[in-house]
């Protein structure tokens, strides 16, 4: 497993891969289905699987203290991604420079010049770039020009509910995120215990802390 912090640390050995992009907070069963989809393409193309994540997560950057708590710290997320087949994790600092990139600039700098992506798997509602103007259609169009495939993720459901991180946070019993920040350490401890045994399959190992989300360490 290679963890690459920032585009400036990419080398020729990291180029040529199947990639997916997202927060992957909790690495729940929905994420695991995406990783399985990526592994199939990586095996077919005989290239590594790369997961692109952001630190801080975009919602944390924009919402600050109002952002919901994380399910896993970065270190734990990387371990879980490795356990589910990721061979490289590119961790991009989400800052004013990154958020100011246009959709096309993001594709050029991260996917083409940076990773030399061979195949990309993202949600069909994936938005990126300045003001979220980049979308799946743009990725498909650039992919056709530059010779990489673009595929949307397969929706993973449990009991007809789409599995997502927000649903993992929302749908656990008896507790809501309306609790004051002082109560969040205990809340997250309870959440971790529930999710670890639920059908959603988020193998959470979050340790209670006094802060709302974990720093990038």
Z-matrix of the N, CA and C atoms (Angstrom, degrees):
N
C 1 1.461
C 2 1.528 1 109.79
N 3 1.320 2 115.42 1 126.78
C 4 1.460 3 121.18 2 176.61
C 5 1.528 4 108.64 3 -111.65
N 6 1.333 5 116.93 4 128.29
C 7 1.452 6 122.43 5 174.54
C 8 1.520 7 107.60 6 -108.12
N 9 1.331 8 116.34 7 117.70
C 10 1.464 9 122.00 8 -177.15
C 11 1.520 10 107.94 9 -110.11
N 12 1.313 11 116.00 10 118.92
C 13 1.467 12 120.40 11 -178.17
C 14 1.536 13 109.11 12 -98.98
N 15 1.317 14 115.43 13 100.62
C 16 1.454 15 120.71 14 176.36
C 17 1.515 16 112.82 15 92.33
N 18 1.340 17 115.54 16 150.64
C 19 1.463 18 121.00 17 -179.15
C 20 1.518 19 112.11 18 -61.35
N 21 1.335 20 117.42 19 -30.95
C 22 1.463 21 120.87 20 -175.71
C 23 1.529 22 111.98 21 -67.11
N 24 1.328 23 117.47 22 -15.85
C 25 1.466 24 120.34 23 179.66
C 26 1.527 25 113.38 24 -97.12
N 27 1.323 26 116.97 25 1.52
C 28 1.465 27 119.70 26 175.44
C 29 1.525 28 110.24 27 -71.95
N 30 1.329 29 115.67 28 139.78
C 31 1.460 30 121.18 29 176.94
C 32 1.521 31 108.56 30 -123.92
N 33 1.307 32 116.02 31 175.31
C 34 1.468 33 120.77 32 -179.66
C 35 1.520 34 111.44 33 -59.13
N 36 1.322 35 117.28 34 -29.86
C 37 1.466 36 120.63 35 -178.53
C 38 1.525 37 112.90 36 -69.34
N 39 1.331 38 116.91 37 -18.94
C 40 1.461 39 120.80 38 -179.95
C 41 1.523 40 112.71 39 -88.39
N 42 1.319 41 117.40 40 -10.38
C 43 1.456 42 121.23 41 -174.10
C 44 1.534 43 111.19 42 -83.32
N 45 1.342 44 113.77 43 153.13
C 46 1.461 45 119.48 44 -179.32
C 47 1.516 46 110.73 45 83.42
N 48 1.326 47 117.92 46 88.43
C 49 1.460 48 120.22 47 -173.14
C 50 1.523 49 110.04 48 -156.76
N 51 1.318 50 114.74 49 166.71
C 52 1.462 51 122.15 50 162.53
C 53 1.520 52 106.16 51 -94.24
N 54 1.336 53 117.11 52 132.24
C 55 1.464 54 120.43 53 -174.22
C 56 1.515 55 111.45 54 -127.63
N 57 1.313 56 114.61 55 153.88
C 58 1.446 57 122.65 56 168.20
C 59 1.520 58 107.46 57 -138.81
N 60 1.319 59 116.67 58 157.07
C 61 1.465 60 121.83 59 -172.72
C 62 1.521 61 109.15 60 -130.81
N 63 1.335 62 116.46 61 135.89
C 64 1.462 63 119.16 62 175.48
C 65 1.517 64 111.16 63 167.48
N 66 1.335 65 115.43 64 -178.95
C 67 1.463 66 119.83 65 177.39
C 68 1.523 67 111.99 66 -79.39
N 69 1.315 68 117.81 67 -35.56
C 70 1.467 69 123.35 68 -179.67
C 71 1.524 70 111.36 69 51.31
N 72 1.318 71 116.42 70 38.98
C 73 1.458 72 120.86 71 179.66
C 74 1.522 73 109.48 72 -75.02
N 75 1.329 74 116.68 73 119.92
C 76 1.450 75 121.82 74 -179.40
C 77 1.513 76 113.81 75 93.78
N 78 1.347 77 117.40 76 -24.22
C 79 1.472 78 122.12 77 -176.84
C 80 1.536 79 109.37 78 45.46
N 81 1.336 80 115.07 79 55.13
C 82 1.457 81 121.57 80 -178.98
C 83 1.529 82 110.12 81 -77.38
N 84 1.322 83 116.62 82 -174.66
C 85 1.462 84 120.23 83 -173.42
C 86 1.522 85 112.36 84 -65.30
N 87 1.318 86 117.67 85 -29.73
C 88 1.458 87 119.49 86 174.05
C 89 1.520 88 111.41 87 -63.45
N 90 1.339 89 116.48 88 -44.63
C 91 1.462 90 120.65 89 175.83
C 92 1.524 91 110.94 90 -63.38
N 93 1.319 92 116.19 91 -40.32
C 94 1.457 93 119.77 92 -178.81
C 95 1.526 94 111.44 93 -62.80
N 96 1.343 95 116.38 94 -34.58
C 97 1.467 96 120.13 95 177.12
C 98 1.528 97 110.54 96 -66.91
N 99 1.331 98 117.07 97 -38.86
C 100 1.469 99 121.05 98 176.84
C 101 1.525 100 109.98 99 -62.82
N 102 1.325 101 116.69 100 -44.74
C 103 1.459 102 120.93 101 -179.17
C 104 1.525 103 111.10 102 -63.82
N 105 1.333 104 116.79 103 -37.43
C 106 1.459 105 120.02 104 176.21
C 107 1.524 106 110.46 105 -63.17
N 108 1.315 107 116.52 106 -42.68
C 109 1.463 108 121.93 107 177.18
C 110 1.526 109 110.41 108 -59.30
N 111 1.325 110 116.73 109 -42.68
C 112 1.460 111 121.18 110 179.25
C 113 1.533 112 111.16 111 -67.94
N 114 1.323 113 116.65 112 -39.51
C 115 1.466 114 119.58 113 -179.48
C 116 1.526 115 111.09 114 -61.23
N 117 1.320 116 116.92 115 -37.47
C 118 1.460 117 120.34 116 179.14
C 119 1.525 118 110.61 117 -60.98
N 120 1.321 119 117.42 118 -43.68
C 121 1.462 120 120.65 119 179.37
C 122 1.534 121 111.05 120 -71.02
N 123 1.338 122 116.95 121 -37.82
C 124 1.461 123 119.87 122 179.26
C 125 1.522 124 110.78 123 -63.26
N 126 1.333 125 116.80 124 -39.82
C 127 1.464 126 120.11 125 177.94
C 128 1.527 127 110.53 126 -66.78
N 129 1.324 128 116.49 127 -40.48
C 130 1.470 129 120.16 128 -179.85
C 131 1.524 130 111.54 129 -63.93
N 132 1.323 131 116.65 130 -39.82
C 133 1.464 132 121.39 131 -177.15
C 134 1.526 133 112.87 132 -91.54
N 135 1.344 134 116.09 133 -8.47
C 136 1.467 135 121.75 134 -178.41
C 137 1.534 136 111.33 135 57.93
N 138 1.325 137 115.01 136 48.89
C 139 1.474 138 122.03 137 177.86
C 140 1.526 139 107.94 138 -133.11
N 141 1.335 140 117.91 139 162.15
C 142 1.466 141 120.04 140 179.29
C 143 1.525 142 112.80 141 -73.62
N 144 1.318 143 115.20 142 159.60
C 145 1.465 144 122.89 143 174.04
C 146 1.525 145 108.58 144 -96.46
N 147 1.328 146 115.48 145 124.02
C 148 1.462 147 121.91 146 -179.77
C 149 1.520 148 109.82 147 -116.40
N 150 1.318 149 116.72 148 131.65
C 151 1.462 150 122.37 149 175.39
C 152 1.526 151 108.18 150 -109.39
N 153 1.323 152 116.15 151 126.47
C 154 1.470 153 122.38 152 178.71
C 155 1.525 154 108.09 153 -99.83
N 156 1.339 155 116.19 154 121.39
C 157 1.467 156 121.85 155 178.43
C 158 1.529 157 108.48 156 -126.00
N 159 1.334 158 115.39 157 173.08
C 160 1.465 159 120.89 158 -175.80
C 161 1.522 160 110.02 159 -128.60
N 162 1.341 161 115.53 160 143.73
C 163 1.459 162 122.65 161 174.28
C 164 1.531 163 109.23 162 -134.90
N 165 1.345 164 118.34 163 119.71
C 166 1.456 165 125.72 164 -5.94
C 167 1.522 166 110.36 165 -68.30
N 168 1.331 167 116.99 166 170.38
C 169 1.451 168 119.50 167 174.04
C 170 1.526 169 108.57 168 -66.68
N 171 1.331 170 117.51 169 145.76
C 172 1.473 171 119.30 170 -175.86
C 173 1.523 172 114.25 171 -50.63
N 174 1.324 173 117.24 172 -41.14
C 175 1.466 174 119.09 173 -179.01
C 176 1.522 175 110.80 174 -63.54
N 177 1.319 176 117.41 175 -34.59
C 178 1.465 177 120.91 176 177.27
C 179 1.519 178 110.90 177 -68.27
N 180 1.336 179 116.60 178 -37.96
C 181 1.457 180 120.78 179 179.84
C 182 1.524 181 110.42 180 -62.48
N 183 1.327 182 116.55 181 -45.17
C 184 1.461 183 120.35 182 -174.49
C 185 1.524 184 112.77 183 -84.17
N 186 1.338 185 117.53 184 -35.78
C 187 1.461 186 120.30 185 -173.89
C 188 1.523 187 113.46 186 -96.34
N 189 1.317 188 117.91 187 -16.81
C 190 1.460 189 120.42 188 179.64
C 191 1.516 190 112.10 189 58.80
N 192 1.332 191 116.31 190 -127.55
C 193 1.462 192 121.00 191 -176.90
C 194 1.521 193 112.97 192 -67.00
N 195 1.327 194 117.62 193 -13.65
C 196 1.463 195 120.01 194 179.54
C 197 1.524 196 112.64 195 -86.79
N 198 1.316 197 117.50 196 -5.31
C 199 1.465 198 120.70 197 179.40
C 200 1.528 199 110.02 198 -68.35
N 201 1.333 200 117.86 199 145.85
C 202 1.466 201 120.00 200 178.27
C 203 1.524 202 110.90 201 -67.37
N 204 1.325 203 117.99 202 161.14
C 205 1.465 204 120.67 203 -178.89
C 206 1.516 205 111.29 204 -70.26
N 207 1.309 206 114.85 205 153.71
C 208 1.458 207 119.56 206 174.45
C 209 1.523 208 110.59 207 -77.53
N 210 1.320 209 114.17 208 155.23
C 211 1.452 210 119.98 209 172.91
C 212 1.525 211 111.56 210 -89.27
N 213 1.340 212 117.11 211 -30.50
C 214 1.462 213 120.69 212 179.53
C 215 1.523 214 109.69 213 -142.21
N 216 1.315 215 115.37 214 149.07
C 217 1.459 216 121.03 215 172.49
C 218 1.525 217 109.23 216 -74.96
N 219 1.330 218 116.43 217 163.60
C 220 1.461 219 120.47 218 -178.95
C 221 1.518 220 111.29 219 -57.45
N 222 1.323 221 117.31 220 -45.61
C 223 1.466 222 120.53 221 -178.07
C 224 1.525 223 110.77 222 -59.88
N 225 1.332 224 116.46 223 -42.47
C 226 1.459 225 120.72 224 179.93
C 227 1.521 226 110.81 225 -70.12
N 228 1.326 227 116.32 226 -37.52
C 229 1.462 228 120.53 227 177.45
C 230 1.524 229 110.70 228 -61.08
N 231 1.315 230 117.07 229 -44.60
C 232 1.461 231 121.18 230 179.70
C 233 1.523 232 110.11 231 -60.78
N 234 1.317 233 116.90 232 -42.49
C 235 1.472 234 119.65 233 179.42
C 236 1.523 235 110.91 234 -62.60
N 237 1.329 236 116.76 235 -43.03
C 238 1.459 237 120.43 236 -179.89
C 239 1.528 238 111.22 237 -66.99
N 240 1.319 239 117.24 238 -39.51
C 241 1.461 240 120.12 239 176.56
C 242 1.525 241 110.76 240 -61.68
N 243 1.318 242 116.10 241 -41.62
C 244 1.475 243 120.34 242 177.01
C 245 1.521 244 110.36 243 -61.41
N 246 1.330 245 116.40 244 -43.45
C 247 1.462 246 120.35 245 -178.93
C 248 1.527 247 112.11 246 -62.65
N 249 1.328 248 116.58 247 -23.52
C 250 1.464 249 120.71 248 -179.26
C 251 1.528 250 112.33 249 -107.21
N 252 1.322 251 115.99 250 23.47
C 253 1.450 252 120.21 251 166.02
C 254 1.502 253 117.96 252 102.82
N 255 1.329 254 119.04 253 -3.92
C 256 1.468 255 119.85 254 177.67
C 257 1.522 256 109.44 255 -69.15
N 258 1.325 257 115.69 256 135.03
C 259 1.461 258 120.47 257 178.83
C 260 1.524 259 112.33 258 -104.78
N 261 1.333 260 115.87 259 -21.03
C 262 1.463 261 121.09 260 177.53
C 263 1.527 262 108.32 261 -140.01
N 264 1.324 263 116.44 262 140.80
C 265 1.456 264 122.56 263 171.57
C 266 1.521 265 107.61 264 -123.16
N 267 1.328 266 115.71 265 118.55
C 268 1.463 267 120.82 266 174.61
C 269 1.518 268 107.46 267 -98.17
N 270 1.329 269 115.83 268 113.17
C 271 1.463 270 121.93 269 -178.52
C 272 1.527 271 108.53 270 -101.22
N 273 1.330 272 116.14 271 110.93
C 274 1.463 273 121.54 272 -177.97
C 275 1.518 274 110.14 273 -98.39
N 276 1.332 275 118.30 274 131.57
C 277 1.464 276 119.89 275 175.51
C 278 1.526 277 109.80 276 -69.78
N 279 1.330 278 115.99 277 119.92
C 280 1.468 279 118.71 278 178.60
C 281 1.518 280 107.71 279 -85.96
N 282 1.322 281 115.15 280 106.58
C 283 1.460 282 121.96 281 -175.83
C 284 1.522 283 109.03 282 -141.96
N 285 1.324 284 116.38 283 -173.07
C 286 1.467 285 119.98 284 -177.91
C 287 1.521 286 111.92 285 -62.23
N 288 1.321 287 116.99 286 -33.57
C 289 1.461 288 119.94 287 179.54
C 290 1.522 289 110.81 288 -65.49
N 291 1.328 290 116.95 289 -47.46
C 292 1.459 291 120.21 290 -179.00
C 293 1.524 292 111.56 291 -67.64
N 294 1.328 293 116.75 292 -43.24
C 295 1.459 294 119.44 293 -176.78
C 296 1.527 295 112.32 294 -68.53
N 297 1.334 296 117.33 295 -19.18
C 298 1.464 297 120.42 296 -178.59
C 299 1.532 298 112.43 297 -86.35
N 300 1.341 299 117.37 298 -9.01
C 301 1.456 300 119.67 299 178.66
C 302 1.529 301 110.24 300 -66.31
N 303 1.322 302 116.89 301 138.52
C 304 1.455 303 119.52 302 170.24
C 305 1.527 304 108.95 303 -70.01
N 306 1.322 305 116.01 304 166.20
C 307 1.455 306 119.20 305 177.54
C 308 1.514 307 112.10 306 -56.54
N 309 1.328 308 116.57 307 -43.63
C 310 1.464 309 119.95 308 -179.02
C 311 1.520 310 111.11 309 -68.05
N 312 1.324 311 118.03 310 -37.66
C 313 1.456 312 120.28 311 177.74
C 314 1.529 313 110.77 312 -64.79
N 315 1.326 314 117.30 313 -38.65
C 316 1.468 315 120.41 314 177.03
C 317 1.523 316 110.55 315 -61.61
N 318 1.316 317 116.26 316 -45.62
C 319 1.469 318 119.89 317 178.97
C 320 1.519 319 110.59 318 -60.80
N 321 1.331 320 116.29 319 -47.85
C 322 1.469 321 120.42 320 -177.06
C 323 1.526 322 111.31 321 -62.96
N 324 1.338 323 117.36 322 -48.45
C 325 1.456 324 121.06 323 -172.56
C 326 1.522 325 113.03 324 -76.29
N 327 1.333 326 116.79 325 -39.02
C 328 1.465 327 119.78 326 -174.60
C 329 1.526 328 111.66 327 -92.11
N 330 1.321 329 116.89 328 -51.88
C 331 1.466 330 120.29 329 -170.94
C 332 1.518 331 113.62 330 -84.38
N 333 1.341 332 116.99 331 -41.50
C 334 1.469 333 119.85 332 -174.98
C 335 1.523 334 111.07 333 -89.80
N 336 1.338 335 117.09 334 -63.41
C 337 1.463 336 120.00 335 -177.52
C 338 1.524 337 112.23 336 -71.01
N 339 1.335 338 116.85 337 -34.73
C 340 1.457 339 120.15 338 -176.58
C 341 1.513 340 113.76 339 -80.42
N 342 1.328 341 116.33 340 -60.78
C 343 1.470 342 120.68 341 -172.37
C 344 1.522 343 113.86 342 -98.45
N 345 1.329 344 118.03 343 -15.79
C 346 1.462 345 119.09 344 -175.52
C 347 1.516 346 110.97 345 54.04
N 348 1.338 347 115.67 346 48.89
C 349 1.457 348 121.35 347 -170.22
C 350 1.528 349 111.44 348 -62.79
N 351 1.325 350 116.32 349 139.54
C 352 1.468 351 123.09 350 176.99
C 353 1.523 352 111.90 351 -98.37
N 354 1.328 353 115.96 352 -30.17
C 355 1.461 354 120.46 353 178.74
C 356 1.522 355 107.03 354 -154.95
N 357 1.341 356 116.21 355 140.55
C 358 1.463 357 121.46 356 -177.08
C 359 1.518 358 109.04 357 -125.56
N 360 1.333 359 115.57 358 134.78
C 361 1.457 360 122.00 359 177.08
C 362 1.526 361 108.20 360 -120.86
N 363 1.335 362 116.85 361 116.82
C 364 1.471 363 122.15 362 178.38
C 365 1.523 364 108.55 363 -142.86
N 366 1.314 365 116.34 364 167.13
C 367 1.453 366 120.03 365 175.35
C 368 1.520 367 110.91 366 -68.35
N 369 1.342 368 116.63 367 148.20
C 370 1.457 369 118.44 368 -179.50
C 371 1.525 370 112.17 369 -70.46
N 372 1.351 371 116.49 370 -10.38
C 373 1.463 372 120.63 371 174.62
C 374 1.526 373 111.83 372 -104.13
N 375 1.328 374 116.87 373 13.85
C 376 1.468 375 121.73 374 -179.15
C 377 1.528 376 110.09 375 -63.64
N 378 1.324 377 117.00 376 127.86
C 379 1.461 378 122.73 377 177.37
C 380 1.523 379 108.74 378 -123.42
N 381 1.324 380 116.42 379 145.41
C 382 1.460 381 120.62 380 -175.16
C 383 1.513 382 109.31 381 -157.15
N 384 1.321 383 116.32 382 170.16
C 385 1.452 384 121.81 383 179.55
C 386 1.519 385 111.91 384 82.21
N 387 1.319 386 115.45 385 174.89
C 388 1.461 387 122.36 386 -177.25
C 389 1.526 388 110.26 387 -54.70
N 390 1.339 389 116.02 388 128.21
C 391 1.464 390 122.72 389 -179.77
C 392 1.525 391 112.20 390 58.58
N 393 1.329 392 116.86 391 22.46
C 394 1.472 393 122.46 392 176.21
C 395 1.532 394 112.16 393 56.34
N 396 1.315 395 115.98 394 37.39
C 397 1.460 396 119.38 395 -177.21
C 398 1.530 397 112.85 396 -84.64
N 399 1.332 398 117.26 397 -19.22
C 400 1.462 399 119.68 398 175.39
C 401 1.514 400 110.31 399 -75.76
N 402 1.335 401 116.89 400 139.97
C 403 1.458 402 119.52 401 -177.98
C 404 1.530 403 110.75 402 -143.98
N 405 1.330 404 115.28 403 -175.92
C 406 1.454 405 121.61 404 -176.40
C 407 1.530 406 111.41 405 -61.58
N 408 1.322 407 117.14 406 -38.48
C 409 1.465 408 120.86 407 -179.86
C 410 1.521 409 111.48 408 -62.80
N 411 1.325 410 117.10 409 -39.89
C 412 1.466 411 120.62 410 177.26
C 413 1.523 412 110.24 411 -64.33
N 414 1.320 413 117.63 412 -43.15
C 415 1.462 414 120.96 413 178.12
C 416 1.523 415 110.83 414 -59.75
N 417 1.329 416 117.00 415 -44.23
C 418 1.459 417 120.82 416 179.21
C 419 1.520 418 111.03 417 -61.53
N 420 1.332 419 117.31 418 -43.96
C 421 1.457 420 121.23 419 -177.85
C 422 1.523 421 111.21 420 -64.43
N 423 1.341 422 117.26 421 -44.90
C 424 1.462 423 120.65 422 179.54
C 425 1.530 424 109.92 423 -68.69
N 426 1.323 425 116.73 424 -37.44
C 427 1.461 426 120.21 425 178.26
C 428 1.518 427 112.30 426 -60.28
N 429 1.326 428 116.53 427 -41.14
C 430 1.470 429 119.53 428 177.97
C 431 1.517 430 111.12 429 -62.46
N 432 1.334 431 116.29 430 -38.26
C 433 1.469 432 120.45 431 -178.94
C 434 1.517 433 112.08 432 -71.74
N 435 1.334 434 116.42 433 -38.22
C 436 1.466 435 120.73 434 -172.68
C 437 1.525 436 113.47 435 -103.97
N 438 1.314 437 117.42 436 3.77
C 439 1.452 438 120.02 437 170.49
C 440 1.511 439 116.71 438 81.04
N 441 1.335 440 118.84 439 26.07
C 442 1.460 441 119.07 440 172.73
C 443 1.527 442 109.72 441 -120.13
N 444 1.329 443 115.22 442 146.79
C 445 1.454 444 120.84 443 -179.51
C 446 1.513 445 111.69 444 -80.85
N 447 1.324 446 115.91 445 150.92
C 448 1.466 447 122.07 446 176.52
C 449 1.524 448 107.89 447 -131.52
N 450 1.300 449 116.32 448 128.67
C 451 1.466 450 121.71 449 -174.59
C 452 1.518 451 109.04 450 -137.88
N 453 1.332 452 117.08 451 140.86
C 454 1.461 453 118.71 452 177.49
C 455 1.523 454 110.02 453 -86.46
N 456 1.309 455 114.94 454 156.82
C 457 1.456 456 120.88 455 -177.29
C 458 1.518 457 110.56 456 -74.70
N 459 1.327 458 114.78 457 152.74
C 460 1.460 459 120.30 458 176.06
C 461 1.526 460 108.70 459 -84.88
N 462 1.298 461 116.80 460 126.24
C 463 1.460 462 120.84 461 179.75
C 464 1.525 463 110.25 462 -64.26
N 465 1.327 464 116.00 463 131.12
C 466 1.457 465 121.39 464 179.04
C 467 1.519 466 108.50 465 -109.79
N 468 1.332 467 116.25 466 125.83
C 469 1.460 468 120.82 467 -176.21
C 470 1.522 469 110.97 468 -124.33
N 471 1.320 470 115.02 469 149.01
C 472 1.453 471 123.16 470 169.96
C 473 1.521 472 106.55 471 -125.35
N 474 1.340 473 116.46 472 120.80
C 475 1.472 474 121.19 473 -177.80
C 476 1.525 475 110.83 474 53.34
N 477 1.338 476 115.46 475 44.56
C 478 1.471 477 122.99 476 178.13
C 479 1.521 478 113.75 477 65.88
N 480 1.322 479 118.48 478 12.84
C 481 1.457 480 122.40 479 175.58
C 482 1.519 481 108.87 480 -105.62
N 483 1.331 482 116.59 481 128.98
C 484 1.460 483 120.69 482 176.59
C 485 1.524 484 108.98 483 -67.85
N 486 1.323 485 116.34 484 127.04
C 487 1.459 486 120.73 485 -179.57
C 488 1.522 487 109.13 486 -81.11
N 489 1.319 488 116.15 487 123.40
C 490 1.459 489 121.70 488 177.72
C 491 1.520 490 108.37 489 -148.18
N 492 1.335 491 116.29 490 164.55
C 493 1.464 492 119.55 491 179.02
C 494 1.517 493 110.80 492 -62.20
N 495 1.327 494 117.23 493 -42.64
C 496 1.459 495 119.47 494 -179.66
C 497 1.521 496 111.66 495 -62.46
N 498 1.336 497 116.28 496 -35.52
C 499 1.456 498 118.91 497 177.35
C 500 1.525 499 110.86 498 -71.00
N 501 1.342 500 116.87 499 -36.05
C 502 1.471 501 118.99 500 175.05
C 503 1.523 502 110.34 501 -59.71
N 504 1.341 503 115.81 502 -39.92
C 505 1.458 504 120.19 503 179.33
C 506 1.527 505 110.51 504 -70.33
N 507 1.339 506 116.57 505 -40.54
C 508 1.464 507 120.89 506 -172.14
C 509 1.527 508 113.52 507 -79.98
N 510 1.322 509 116.98 508 -37.62
C 511 1.460 510 120.43 509 -164.32
C 512 1.520 511 114.85 510 -96.04
N 513 1.296 512 118.60 511 19.39
C 514 1.450 513 116.66 512 176.03
C 515 1.524 514 108.67 513 -91.47
N 516 1.337 515 117.97 514 152.79
C 517 1.464 516 121.45 515 -163.44
C 518 1.517 517 114.03 516 -73.69
N 519 1.336 518 113.70 517 142.68
C 520 1.469 519 123.97 518 160.50
C 521 1.520 520 115.65 519 74.20
N 522 1.348 521 118.72 520 -4.02
C 523 1.459 522 119.95 521 -176.83
C 524 1.518 523 109.31 522 -132.45
N 525 1.318 524 118.66 523 141.25
C 526 1.452 525 121.95 524 176.63
C 527 1.511 526 109.61 525 -121.47
N 528 1.326 527 114.52 526 164.07
C 529 1.463 528 119.42 527 -178.98
C 530 1.521 529 111.87 528 -82.33
N 531 1.329 530 117.23 529 15.76
C 532 1.459 531 120.41 530 174.74
C 533 1.520 532 111.27 531 -82.88
N 534 1.332 533 116.38 532 -3.47
C 535 1.448 534 119.57 533 177.34
C 536 1.523 535 110.25 534 -62.56
N 537 1.337 536 118.04 535 147.43
C 538 1.464 537 120.28 536 178.01
C 539 1.523 538 111.25 537 -68.33
N 540 1.344 539 117.68 538 155.46
C 541 1.475 540 120.48 539 -176.99
C 542 1.521 541 113.97 540 -53.06
N 543 1.320 542 117.88 541 -32.10
C 544 1.461 543 120.02 542 -178.45
C 545 1.523 544 112.12 543 -62.63
N 546 1.338 545 116.26 544 -21.92
C 547 1.465 546 120.17 545 -177.76
C 548 1.513 547 112.65 546 -94.68
N 549 1.326 548 118.37 547 -2.79
C 550 1.459 549 119.55 548 -169.34
C 551 1.513 550 114.11 549 -70.30
N 552 1.325 551 117.99 550 -28.43
C 553 1.467 552 118.48 551 179.95
C 554 1.523 553 110.03 552 -61.94
N 555 1.334 554 116.75 553 -46.83
C 556 1.453 555 119.74 554 177.66
C 557 1.504 556 112.02 555 -66.70
N 558 1.331 557 116.97 556 -37.48
C 559 1.462 558 121.25 557 178.50
C 560 1.524 559 110.86 558 -59.74
N 561 1.315 560 116.87 559 -46.37
C 562 1.461 561 120.57 560 -177.44
C 563 1.526 562 110.51 561 -68.11
N 564 1.332 563 117.33 562 -34.67
C 565 1.461 564 119.96 563 176.41
C 566 1.527 565 110.17 564 -60.81
N 567 1.327 566 116.36 565 -42.97
C 568 1.464 567 120.49 566 178.06
C 569 1.527 568 110.48 567 -67.52
N 570 1.327 569 116.87 568 -40.97
C 571 1.459 570 120.81 569 -179.86
C 572 1.520 571 110.80 570 -60.83
N 573 1.323 572 116.38 571 -43.42
C 574 1.462 573 120.19 572 -179.13
C 575 1.525 574 110.87 573 -61.61
N 576 1.314 575 116.07 574 -42.09
C 577 1.461 576 119.60 575 -179.87
C 578 1.518 577 110.96 576 -64.84
N 579 1.348 578 117.20 577 -39.89
C 580 1.460 579 120.12 578 -179.90
C 581 1.520 580 111.56 579 -68.74
N 582 1.337 581 117.01 580 -49.05
C 583 1.456 582 120.13 581 -175.74
C 584 1.522 583 111.84 582 -64.49
N 585 1.320 584 117.19 583 -32.76
C 586 1.459 585 120.09 584 -177.52
C 587 1.525 586 111.73 585 -64.51
N 588 1.339 587 116.94 586 -23.36
C 589 1.464 588 119.43 587 -177.84
C 590 1.528 589 112.16 588 -112.80
N 591 1.347 590 117.75 589 6.18
C 592 1.455 591 120.44 590 -176.03
C 593 1.523 592 110.83 591 -90.49
N 594 1.333 593 115.39 592 167.04
C 595 1.461 594 120.46 593 178.53
C 596 1.511 595 112.41 594 -71.41
N 597 1.329 596 116.68 595 -9.47
C 598 1.465 597 119.71 596 178.70
C 599 1.521 598 110.76 597 -75.26
N 600 1.318 599 116.88 598 -22.30
C 601 1.457 600 120.91 599 168.68
C 602 1.504 601 115.65 600 71.54
N 603 1.317 602 118.63 601 26.52
C 604 1.455 603 118.95 602 175.94
C 605 1.524 604 108.51 603 -80.00
N 606 1.335 605 118.13 604 109.22
C 607 1.472 606 120.53 605 -175.85
C 608 1.520 607 110.33 606 -79.33
N 609 1.337 608 116.00 607 71.28
C 610 1.459 609 120.07 608 -168.66
C 611 1.525 610 111.51 609 -76.75
N 612 1.308 611 114.36 610 139.50
C 613 1.459 612 120.38 611 177.44
C 614 1.525 613 109.39 612 -132.41
N 615 1.301 614 116.15 613 26.85
C 616 1.462 615 121.98 614 179.72
C 617 1.524 616 109.15 615 -64.21
N 618 1.319 617 117.40 616 129.69
C 619 1.449 618 121.58 617 176.49
C 620 1.525 619 109.51 618 -97.20
N 621 1.314 620 118.67 619 137.10
C 622 1.463 621 120.22 620 -179.41
C 623 1.518 622 111.70 621 -56.55
N 624 1.322 623 115.91 622 137.93
C 625 1.456 624 122.38 623 178.15
C 626 1.522 625 108.46 624 -138.23
N 627 1.289 626 117.44 625 170.38
C 628 1.459 627 120.54 626 178.45
C 629 1.519 628 111.37 627 -87.93
N 630 1.346 629 117.87 628 -9.79
C 631 1.451 630 119.91 629 178.18
C 632 1.520 631 109.78 630 -99.64
N 633 1.325 632 116.54 631 165.35
C 634 1.451 633 121.06 632 -171.73
C 635 1.514 634 112.41 633 -82.84
N 636 1.309 635 118.47 634 -34.66
C 637 1.461 636 119.21 635 174.57
C 638 1.500 637 108.31 636 -138.37
N 639 1.320 638 115.35 637 161.40
C 640 1.457 639 119.97 638 -170.84
C 641 1.514 640 111.19 639 -87.26
N 642 1.317 641 117.88 640 137.47
C 643 1.454 642 120.45 641 174.34
C 644 1.519 643 110.90 642 -68.01
N 645 1.329 644 116.41 643 167.06
C 646 1.469 645 120.95 644 -174.75
C 647 1.515 646 110.78 645 -81.65
N 648 1.296 647 114.46 646 79.55
C 649 1.461 648 119.10 647 176.11
C 650 1.518 649 110.29 648 -146.71
